[in-house]
Amino acid sequence: MNSRLGTTASSITRSALPTTVVWDPAMTAYDFGPGHPMAPQRLELTARLAESLGLFDHQHVAVEAPTVATDVELFTVHSREYVEAVRRVSVDPSAPEEDRGLGTEDDPAFAGMHEASARLAGGSLLAAETILSGQAVRAVNFSGGMHHAARERASGFCVYNDVAMAIQRLLDGGVQRVVSIDVDAHHGDGTQSIFWNDPRVMTISLHESGLTLFPGTGFANETGGPNAPGTVVNVALPAFTGDAAWLRAFHAVVPQLVGAFQPEVIVSQHGCDSHRDDPLTHLNLSIDGQREAASAVAGLAARYCDNRWIATGGGGYDVTGVVPRAWSHLIGMVTQRPVPLSTPVPEAWRTYVKETYGVWAPESMSDDVDVWWRSWEVGYDPADEVDRTVIATRKEIFPLYGLDPWFD
């Protein structure tokens, strides 16, 4: 049997759930300098495209600017010593602290680094606060997703781990169980490490295998600490995995475990560097496939969490062609106003990109691919490298939740 996801998520109702979109142009101050892949322009272009598509205009959508996270808030997931180190290099970038990952090739020190990083973290904290207060049911901080930052050090373009901070704020606010779903091409190692031994948090990461991509971690046998066995889930996909195989892997692992864990809120990271045009990775997804991933997470939030969902951005280094389209689709899913794949990219936005960056952006919100995936019920193929990856993860985790790794 074949499965095909529709162009909209059938599980998303047309009712207007209150939604917070976190955005302020000040968030582009997170800037490692010219030539660095984490170009802040991708944030401005995303906001401009989403606005052009009318995604900020709905009555149920509130666009809110974050405040800079306080040191006390940062201490919920980072050590005091690390935050103080970030503050020092922020004042004097000429004195790097490479043992903390600050002032490296990946994370160059820059003036104002602390404030810029803490503002991104404040964005995901704002998202969590709106969920806890009931002001919103869903929230999106596309400027966030800094999933490599660990408790004691920066890594992989990430200084403060806003994903972990949002999760911790939910826990501190009384939420009993949270699932983190990370679909970035890179393993969400920082978030995993912070909640490694916390039974209240399940971290699920689907990523390119560490055999071929930074950070070299995220294999099936990484399953959680002694107090939280089975709460760390990794699907390490082979290089060049495309839409159909990626979606097959997602649906063979994620819905079953979300259903078993029964979270009250889902927090997701949507790095779009899994796209076939991304310059730093080796996966082969399309915009259409990435949109389907966001749709699937939306469906899980609707089914298991009464729609409570916080989405963040993350990686993504094709600044004009991929990131704004992928994250505009994400915003559409979060706000329950999905952008149809047939939608043309607004001409005014394309003209702005051409005049500002000297390139023409794509004309369509789709890559014009046919996204089909085979459900796991069709059967396991031992000759297929993706299926071998999936069964490795299912064997490690499923029995811990009373699930059959072959048939459930």
Disulfide bonds with the S-S distance in Angstrom:
none
